[in-house]
Amino acid sequence: MRRYISAYFTDEEDLLRASKILMEKEISILDVLTPFPVHGLDKVLGLKESKLPTVGFIAGAIGTIFAFGFQTWAFVVDYPLFIGGKPHFAIPAFIPITFEVTVLFAAFAMVFAFLFRSKLGLGAKNKIHDERITDDRFVIIIDANESDEHFENVKNILEHEDAHDIQLKENQ
Amino acid sequence: MNTNYIISKKTKRVFLSISVIGILLIALGFLFQNPESKNIWMSVLLNNLYFLFLSLFGVLFIALHKIAHSGWHVSLKRIPEALSTFLPYAAVLMFLLIFGMHDLYHWTHHDLHDPIIEGKSAYLNVPFFFIRMAVYFAGWIGLSYLLRKNSMSQDLSDDYKYHKQGKVLAALFMAFFAVSSSTMSWDWIMSVDPHWFSTLFGWYVFIGLFVSGIAAFILIIAFLKSQGHLEFVNKEHLHDLGKYLFGFSIFWMYLWFFQYMLIWYSHIPEETIYFAQRLNGFPVLFFTILVLNFLFPFLALMTRNAKRNIKWLAMVASVVLIGQWLNIYLMLSPGILGETAQIGFIEIGAACLYLGGFLWVIFNALSKKPLLCKNDPFLEESFHYET
């Protein structure tokens, strides 16, 4: 059984200020749910930079090598044909296809890596905390397993920062 | 916050010594290399174009961001404004070509008996060439002057009408530049090979202009920051400039490649001669340009941290600036000097001479006005900008 506190905000400025204060008091924030990306929130929460670009780069490089290598093998080694009086190993003609395959590999790899890391994809359960966070509410989820005074303490801080619906919840 | 920049004696001495080194190199070139008049005019045209492009970028940057309602650039806008103050000097230097037309442009010769050039003579003739030149410069200098004046009046009054006026001027400049950037590249660059043509050429030259301008912009910011100015320019602004440099280097490559590939595919002798001359005469330079202008910035600026580190960004920008200079060199020299041309003392010396003068003009213009503008409605947004 896991206990957590959820607090709602109507404005992203309040949310940012409250997150900052919570981080300063070293109260651990489990998650922040927002209907749209909030500028500066990553910095306040001290989130690490995403590794998704690295995935994209590696997959793109594989795509480049694969596309160029495959065309070279097909047109030079396996089935050489004369096309338009060009040499078999015609680099300029390979470049557009190499470029497209690079983009394709990088894009697919990034989408699937993202789905895998965030446990989304086919058959994933709908885990929306509250319908309102898809519309106009911002939510901070705070760990509440420490002690009973913890809740009162957090509630005091957050009420001061214009939060509403501050609740202690449990899930299995 | 002190926003006044005063050009120090030391900086002035550095600019002067760059020019003096240039003059010494040119003297060396005259002593050892026996340059023909063609070589000299070629250097004049090359450096005229290069520094004209950097200066034109200044106006373009302001106009582009004004009509796009951009906020982030506002705190930086004094620097492109200063870049555009070089335009009148560039005009004077460009009109020097009156004396060099015979050496530079084959189509000005009288006894050609060449049906292709005769067919183009309605456009390519000397009087019309200079009329067009006068029109371009009148438009560019006039609109850049009005834009600068508008920005200065905005500093003095918080009337919203200046913002609106600025947008009209910016839109006028964009419309004028859209046409003139294309035709100027036909006139001044493409016509050195009067038989050859490419419909993509104007865009290709334009994107070279944009990339080299961004690189110069970054270097000026890096210099001013190292002197302790521009504390309001933070990593977010650098990140955006880095993205520009990264993105437009890729776009430059895109246009380069599609000009090359279509000519390679269709294999028509009249068209392939352009690349045949350049590949046979300058194989090393040909591929060096691709590495300096595309491969290096592409790999060096790929990560987020690289774009936010000013030293790294300035290093990449200087490589790109050299690459773009070589790019213009390779567009001009095979047509004017033939396949045996080489980059010698004259070319490098002339570039140094121009660079010294260019920096002198730019930094003098910077020191005349405060580095931070006032009363622009987007100014506050520019301080809080985040990518």
Interface residues (C-beta under 8 A of the other chain):
Chain A: H39 G40 E49 P53 F57 G84 G85 P92 A93 I95 P96
Chain B: F257 Y260 M261 W264 Y265 H267 M302 T303 R304 E386
